[in-house]
Amino acid sequence: MRFDILTLFPAMFSSPFQQSILAKAIEKGLIEVRTVNIRDFAMDKHQVVDDAPYGGGQGMVMKVEPIARAIEQVKLGNPSVRTVYLTPEGKRFNQETARELSSRSHLILLCGRYEGVDERVRELLVDEEISIGDYVLTGGELAAMVLIDAVSRFLPGVLGSDRSAEEDSFIGSLLEYPQYTRPPSFRGYEVPEVLLSGNHQAISGWRKKEALRRTLMRRPDLLNGASLSEEDKKILEEISREIVS
C-alpha cells in the first residue's frame, strides 16, 4: 500500500518510519511512504504557500493552487486515488475507518497548517476529511502518522501475526482483555489461574468476559454501538450484578 503525504514539513516523517514495525513493513515492500513538499508546487521564487484570509481575521490560510498542483502530480496515471484531509473538523477516526482505508492500494494524505486550507481545496480536491480527536494540533502531520500506523496494522504481513490486528482493542467495539506474561507472581499479584490452565475454551470465555468488563468499566459508551450476542448480554448482566455486590 502506498501513502503520499502532502506537507510543508517533510522532515517530520523521516524518523517515525525508520523504527519498529513500520520500518520493517517498508523494508519488505508491504507499505510505501512518500512525502511531497507542497512548497515545491508554489509558482513564485519565494515558494509562498499561504496568504491572509479574505475578509480579515487571524492567521494565514494555505493557498489552493500549490495544493492542487501537488495532488494532480501524485494522481498522474491514477486519478482514482483517494485524497484524505487531516483536520479537526473531519469525521472521527476509529478502528473501523482504519480497516476500510486498508482496503485501498493508495492514499493521499493532506496535512493542513495555520488556519487550514482554502475552502476550494475541500470542495474540489478532497474526498474525505478525518480527525483523530477533538483537539487542535499545530498541523496534520502527527495525525497522518497516526493514520498510517493504524491502517498499516490491517495489511497482511505487517504484524508478526495476522490475528494480532483482529484481537486489538475496539475490534467489535470492545476494549481488549487484560494481558499477562512471566513471571506468574509479582509482588503478591498473581496471573489468573485460568490463563495457566491450558484449557483454551475456558481461556476464551475468560477473555470475552474481561473484555466486556473492561469496556463496561472504562468505556461504557462503546457498548451502544457494539454487536453483542445474547451470550454477551447475559455476561454483561452477570458483570453488573458482580459490581453491585
Secondary structure, DSSP 8 states (H G I E B T S, - for coil): -EEEEEES-GGGGTTGGGSHHHHHHHHTTS-EEEEEEGGGG--STT---EE--TT--SS-EE-HHHHHHHHHHHTTT-TT-EEEEEEEEEEE--HHHHHHHHT-SEEEEEE-BTT-B-HHHHHHT-SEEEESSSS--SBSHHHHHHHHHHHHTTSTTTSSSTHHHHTSTTGGG--------S-SEETTEE--GGGGS--HHHHHHHHHHHHHHHHHHH-GGGGGG----HHHHHHHHHHHHHHH-
